[in-house]
Amino acid sequence: MGKLLQQPNTYADFEFLAFWHTQYNMNAVNLFFAWIKIFKYISFNKTMTRLSSTPACCAKDILGFAVMFFIVFFASAQLGYLLLGTQVESFNTFIKCMCVFCLFTPPWPLTLQLCGCVFTQFRIILGDFDDNAIDNANRILGPAYFVTYVFFVFFVLLNMFLAIINDTYSEVKEGSAGQDELQRSDLLKQGYNKTLLRLHLRREQVSDVQKVLQGREQEIQFEDFTNTLKE
């Protein structure tokens, strides 16, 4: 970039910079999925298996909840736009819109203006709102809209979402209680034993059992026999 700016009277070819900008965007996405792939290698643990199985088990319940949530959410967005859009800046612009879903929902002019309300309502859920502006815009309907939206979305719907997750996790935990899955310590112990066997630092226990079966030795430790069967 510096070399191009040193020659202001010469045509600047930014193709090289655009190419690497695109490459960095692709690498960012690849790096994200590379970190997500770690779940694959820690799935042998019971706790991690429960956490990964919970979203899959409650997918249908979450889908039904999402339909109900967005009905209430966009209804509140339209209410806020019609009540406060002419006096509160955060309710009358779509430049700050972060919800792409609205762009695919007709009618287009009204929807684009609703996008500002949608983003504002997401901020209200996170506690970032201007209570004085809402109160000054409409003394009665402004606070009524705010209280109604916070009650239904924050106290009812979000707690319902958490209840779905908690109940599903409890069911998954009960279902996997009787399963005997390999834990991290077991895998480390197996890897340690295999390493010793490959380095010939530990005698293979199977040979001891074979000697007993062939009659070369008269007895074997019961613990060694059970460990051999487990392996």
PyMOL commands that set and color helices and strands:
alter all, ss='L'
color gray80, all
select helices_A, chain A and resi 2-5+15-36+38-41+46-57+59-84+89-91+100-104+108-125+131-137+141-175+184-198+205-213+222-230
alter helices_A, ss='H'
color red, helices_A
deselect
rebuild
show_as cartoon
